[in-house]
Structure formats: structure tokens, C-alpha cells
């Protein structure tokens, strides 16, 4: 099936033509370089530096990561991070970026055997590739390639975990990506999706106001029909200063709403809620692994940086 556009309700604050809430242009090329079926992300594409702040200071306790590790169990397995953006999860999955209170040895014990980041937007992909190169200079375990959720550049039955954090899998309309995830998963593999739970938390309320047609209950019903389990995770925002906090709020919400909520919400902290959803394929996790010497499929778009893709 050819790639399909993201559902119109997928991203709060994004106009249907892909423009950002504040009318700015995406970082880097976003015309002919955009892969088929891709709708620009209004935060990461248009404001990558603010998005980096968001990744650093939302859920600093890594509570979502702990749930992901519990439900997916990727130690010693092969993982693909779909829509990897700036590549924040690459080091965490590979055990090269220990969390709070976690030493390097513990991180290594829980490490994936290999991690492939898939990112459609060239400027983000280049930044993720630089991050991957810094983490794993030899390129033996971590790499980043061009691709979309609907057309992963990976062989059939080649990975054990398909992970997507706030990327593409927002509910109805993502069925092509789910089919593609099933294609690349081995028996016993898991597809895991992380998204905002708009039904609760202060940020959830802001999210719902930014996208009033978003129906959190309908989204939850969709995932249940698809056979996914769900776990809610309460997380916090903890920014070092007000300017950083405001910058992130402004990339997540349209300008007028951002002005309103910032005027009413002092400080640099915020409560948020996340939904982690997952489904396993039949079989035993980690069965029938591919030849590690073969590595993941080559990047069809030639996105190698520093000898790595």
C-alpha cells in the first residue's frame, strides 16, 4: 500500500497544509525533500532547538522509559525507533545514555543489540545521525536512515521492537504504519506507541483546547480495537528557567492559546500525562534473529553521514 498522509487530527496546532501554528517555515528543506505521505511536525520540524529543550526537560525522571522497558523488554534485541527526530532515544535504547540514578553497567545490561532510527525530515535526520555517530563511532549498533512509518527501509521479520514516540501513530488513519510494523517484526515482537493522553493533566487540557476536534475517547477505542494494551504514565515538566518553559509551550500551542495559558500558569513546572500502548505478535520474543553481520537494510535515500546511515 502506498504511504498515506497523517490523519488531520494527528498534530495539535498544525494547519492542514503543514504550516506551523506561528506561520514559520520548517528548519531546512521541507518541499521536494519530504518523503511521500509525510506531514510536517509543528514542533520538531519548525523549532528543533525548542524541541530539544522539550526532550531534555519533559519527564526528566524517565518514567515513560521505565514503562517502555517493562512492556517491550528490548535487552539483547533489535529495535527500530520510528520518527526518531533528533535521536534522543537512540542512546537510551542502546544502553549508551544512562538515566537518573542508573550506572553505565546497568544501562549496558538492558541495552538493545542494535538500534535503527528512521526519520523522514532531512535536517532532523542529520542531527540524529550526528548524535548516533557520537554515541557509536564505529556504527556497529546504532544508525539512522531515511524512511517513513508506512515504508520502513527494513527487511521482513528483521526487528523485535518497533517504537514510536509522538510520531505518526496518533489513532485512526495510521493503519498502514501498523501493517508495516507487523511486516518488519519477528515472532513475539512488539510495536509500542507513546502519545499524549489528552483526557487528563494540565497539559492534556491545553492539548485538547489546541485541537478541539481531537477525541481522546475515540483514540482509545481505536487502539483497543487494534488489540493494544495501554498504560497511563504521569510525568512532569521541569525546566531550568521560565524562558525555556515558555519556548516549549509556544511550539506546542497556537500563539493566542499559548499567551493565555502562560499568563495564567506561573513557574517552570507542569503536570502531564502520557499513554503507552503496545501489542505483541504471536511467538517468542527474540526468535529467528537475522544475521547480525548483515545489519539493517541500506538507506534508500543515501542519508549516510560519517560512514553511517
Rosetta blueprint (number, residue, H / E / L):
1 X L
2 X L
3 X L
4 X L
5 X L
6 X L
7 X L
8 X L
9 X L
10 X L
11 X L
12 X L
13 X L
14 X L
15 X L
16 X L
17 X L
18 X L
19 X L
20 X L
21 X L
22 X L
23 X L
24 X L
25 X L
26 X L
27 X L
28 X L
29 X L
30 X L
31 X L
32 X L
33 X L
34 X L
35 X L
36 X L
37 X L
38 X L
39 X L
40 X L
41 X L
42 X L
43 X L
44 X L
45 X L
46 X L
47 X L
48 X H
49 X H
50 X H
51 X H
52 X H
53 X H
54 X H
55 X H
56 X H
57 X H
58 X E
59 X L
60 X L
61 X L
62 X L
63 X H
64 X H
65 X H
66 X H
67 X H
68 X H
69 X H
70 X H
71 X H
72 X H
73 X L
74 X L
75 X L
76 X L
77 X L
78 X E
79 X E
80 X E
81 X E
82 X E
83 X L
84 X L
85 X L
86 X L
87 X L
88 X H
89 X H
90 X H
91 X H
92 X H
93 X H
94 X L
95 X L
96 X L
97 X L
98 X L
99 X L
100 X L
101 X L
102 X L
103 X L
104 X H
105 X H
106 X H
107 X H
108 X H
109 X H
110 X L
111 X L
112 X L
113 X L
114 X E
115 X E
116 X E
117 X E
118 X E
119 X L
120 X L
121 X L
122 X H
123 X H
124 X H
125 X H
126 X H
127 X H
128 X H
129 X H
130 X H
131 X H
132 X H
133 X H
134 X H
135 X H
136 X L
137 X L
138 X L
139 X L
140 X L
141 X L
142 X E
143 X E
144 X E
145 X E
146 X L
147 X L
148 X E
149 X L
150 X L
151 X E
152 X L
153 X L
154 X L
155 X L
156 X L
157 X L
158 X L
159 X E
160 X E
161 X E
162 X E
163 X E
164 X E
165 X E
166 X L
167 X L
168 X L
169 X L
170 X L
171 X L
172 X L
173 X L
174 X L
175 X H
176 X H
177 X H
178 X H
179 X H
180 X H
181 X H
182 X H
183 X H
184 X H
185 X E
186 X E
187 X E
188 X E
189 X E
190 X E
191 X E
192 X E
193 X E
194 X E
195 X E
196 X E
197 X L
198 X L
199 X L
200 X L
201 X L
202 X H
203 X H
204 X H
205 X H
206 X H
207 X H
208 X H
209 X H
210 X H
211 X L
212 X L
213 X L
214 X L
215 X L
216 X H
217 X H
218 X H
219 X H
220 X H
221 X H
222 X H
223 X H
224 X H
225 X H
226 X L
227 X L
228 X L
229 X E
230 X E
231 X E
232 X E
233 X E
234 X E
235 X E
236 X E
237 X E
238 X E
239 X L
240 X L
241 X L
242 X H
243 X H
244 X H
245 X H
246 X H
247 X H
248 X H
249 X H
250 X H
251 X H
252 X H
253 X L
254 X L
255 X H
256 X H
257 X H
258 X H
259 X H
260 X H
261 X H
262 X H
263 X H
264 X H
265 X L
266 X L
267 X L
268 X L
269 X E
270 X E
271 X E
272 X E
273 X E
274 X E
275 X E
276 X E
277 X E
278 X E
279 X E
280 X E
281 X L
282 X L
283 X L
284 X L
285 X L
286 X L
287 X L
288 X L
289 X L
290 X L
291 X L
292 X L
293 X L
294 X L
295 X L
296 X L
297 X L
298 X L
299 X L
300 X L
301 X L
302 X L
303 X L
304 X L
305 X E
306 X L
307 X L
308 X E
309 X L
